[in-house]
Amino acid sequence: MMRARYFKRPVAGVLMTYSRGCAAVLTQMCEDQGSNTESVTPRSTDSASDGYHSDSDDSQQHPDRSKLVSQYAAVWSRAADEAIPALSALEPLRHTPHLKYKIIFSVVVLSFRAVISLRDRRLNELKAMLGVAEDATPEPCVTRLLASATRVLHTTAHSFPLGEAERTVINQVVSTLREYPCLSSCAALHALVAAACRAAWTISLHSPPLRIDTDFTPVVMNPEKHVRFSTDSRDIRDRRSDLIKSFVWPALMDGNRCVFRAVVLT
């Protein structure tokens, strides 16, 4: 009876305020609440850092961008090694085995959204202090000032307070999945949110910024853009299939080039 009530929950109203990409992720999270399949713990067929695409020449020419990719890879390692096992151990989530992967995926998507919103608010606050209308065409001097302010934020990216963004992400996840109050006290989840926000903040302040790929439509695996996170070895079909069922971690893009492959379930 309780599971049926969760499945019929009107998700659309909760997700209306989110962006299209975030809404898709959180909708998938809620869809899995009616599942009662056996829980399995996927493990990547590659190491946690194997999604990192970096040519040696490119790394030498753009060391800063290479560091950004490494930071993004480190957050994924934290998700795989700490957050996923912690979520798997929560009794209420054991009846929805795929929900934990959708929570992990939503964390990084929402983290980028939250820090970009925070960045834009801080820059708009600076414009407001100077009496510059938010919708006004900026004068060259204002443009230079905002560029300088962004460089300052980039310089202090490792220490800039991101508590506001972190709370936004946690609140969105917990409010969307309010049937699982255990999430609000999951230390590993909070730690992942903090790490994801810090990485997203640093990445969003780089010029030009790297971005996560927001095309979450299930497609056929592309080895240049996706890496399989296999399920239990007993299910050979999952390991052989090239059809993506869902995303666990989004790809990181540098322009049109994938520098960290998306982690997917097949």
N, C-alpha and C positions, 0 to 999 in steps of 0.2 A: 504493500500500500504506500509506504513512504517513498520507495524508489519511483513508483508511478507518478507521484506528485512532483518529484524533481524533474522528471522527463517532460511534464506538461508545463513547466514553468515558462512564462512569457519572457523570453530573453531579449527580444527586440527593444523593449522599452529601456532596459538597463544599458544597452549598448549604443543607444541613439546618439549620445554625446561624443562617442569615440570616433576616431578617424576610420576610414573604410578598412584599412589594413588591420588596425587593432581590433575593430569590431569582428572581423573574420576570425581572428585568433581566439578571442574570448567566446565567440559563439561556439567554436569547436570545443572549447573547454567544457561548456555547459552541455553539449550534445552527448558527451561521454559519460554523464552522470547515470544514465540508464543502463550502462553496460555491466554485465556480471561475468565476463570471461575470466579465465585463469590469469592471474598476475604473472608477468614475466619481466625480467630486468634486462633490457637491451644492452648490448655492449658493442662498441664500434668495431668494425672490421679493420679500422686503422687506429693508430694511436691518436690521442686527443689533439695533437698538434699537426696531424697529417692533412687537415683541411687547409693548412697554410700554404699558399702558392707564392713563392718569392724567388725570382731569378736572381742569381748571384750579382749580376751586373746592376739590376734594378736596386738591390739592397744597398750596394755601394754608392749609387748615385742618389738614393733617397733614403738615408738611414732613419730619418724621423718617421717617415711613413711605414717603414719596416717595423719600427718600435710600436706603432699604433696597432699593426696587425698582430704583433706578439702579445700586446695587452689584451686584445680581443680574444685571442686564442687562450690566454690564461683564464679569462672569465669562463669560457666554455669548459676548460679543465675543472674549474671549481664546480660548475654545474654537474658535470659527469661524475666527479669523485665524491662530492659532498651533498649537493642539493637533491639530486635524484635518489640516492640511497636514503636520505632523511625523509623525503616525501613517501618513499616506498614503505618506510617503517610506521607511518601514521595509519592507525587502524581504520579510520573512516574512508581512506583512499584505497584500501585494498580491494574494494568491490568495483572500483573504476580504474583499472590498471593503466590505461592510456592517459588518464587525466593529468598525471604528474608531468608527462612530457609536454602537454599543452600549457601547463602552468609555467614550466621552464621557458618555453618559447615565448609566451606572452610577456614574461619578465623583461627579456632583452628588447622586444619591440616597444613595450611601454616605457622602458628606460630611455630609449632614444627620443621618443616623443616628449617625455617629461623634461629632459635636459635641454632640448632644443627650444621648448616653450619657455623654460627658465632663462636661457640665454637671450632670447628675443625680448623678454620682459625687462631684463636688466639693461639692455641697450636702449629700449624705449624709455625707461626711467631716466637715463642719462639725457636723452633728447628732451624730455619733459622739464628737467631741471634747467635747461638752457632756453626753454620757451619755444622749442621747435615743435610744430604741430606734427602729430604722428603720421598723418596722411599727406604731409607736405613734401614736395620734391626737394630733397636735401641739397643744400648749397655745397660746393666743393669743400669748404672748410669743415662742414658737418660730416661729410663723408670721410674726410681724413681723420677727424676726431673719433668716429665710430670704428674706423680701422685700427686706430691706436688703442682704443678701449678693448677691442677684440684681442689684440696682441697681448695686452696686460692680462686678460682673462686666460689666454693660452699659457702665459708664463707662470701663472699661479694655479694652473689646472689641477695640480696634485694636492693642493690644500684648500681650494675654494669650497665653502660649505654647501653641501648638496642634500642636506636633510629634508628640505622642502620637496625636492624631486623624489627622493626615496620614499617619503610618506605618501606621495601621490601614487606611486606605483603599487605599494603595498595596499593602500586603500582601494584601488581599483580592482586588484585581484581578490581581496577579501570580500568586498561588497558584491562582486559578481558571483563569487562562490560562497555566499553567506551560509549555506548549509554545512560548510566545513570550517567552523570557527577555529579549529586546530591550526589552520594556516597562519593565523595572526601571531601565534606564539612559536612558530617554527624558526629556530635560530639560524639554521642553514639557509632557509629561504631569505631571511632578512640580510644575511651576509652576502648572498648572491645578488640581491637587489642593490646593495651598496657598491659591490664590485662592478656590476653592469652599468650603474649610473656614472661611476667614475670613469670607466672606459668610454662610455658614450659621450660624456662631457668633453673629454680630451679629444676624441675623434671629431666631434662637431665643431671644435674651435680651430682645427687645422685648416689651412687654406691651400688649395681647395679641399673641402672636407671629404672624407670617405663617407660611405653611407651603407646601410643595410639594404639588401634587396627586398623590396616590398611585394614582389610577385610570389604570393603564397599558394597559387593555384597548383593542385597536384598534377604533375606531368610525368613523362618518362625521364628516368635518371639521365643526367648529362655528367660524365666523369670530370668535366672541367668545372662544374658548378655544384655538384652534389657528392656527398659521401654517405654510404649506407651505415646506419646504426642498427645492426642486425638484432633480431629477437632470438628466442631460445633456439639452440642449434637443432632441436628435434624437429622444428618446422622448416624443412628444406625449401619449401615454396617461398617463404619470406626472403631467404638468402638469394634465391635465384631470380626473383621477380625484379623487373626494372621499373615497375609502376610505383610511383610515390603515393603512399597512403596519407602521410602527414609529415609535417616538419617538426623537428626537435630544436633546431638552432638555425637562424637565418644566415645566408651568405653575406659576406662583407665585400663591397664593391669599391674599386678605385677607378672612377670614371666608368667605362664599359668593361673593365677587366675585373674578374673575380679574384680576390686575393685571399679569401678564406671561404672554403666551400660550405654550403648548407649541409647540416646533418639531418638526414631524413629516415623515416621508417618505410619499408617496402612490404 
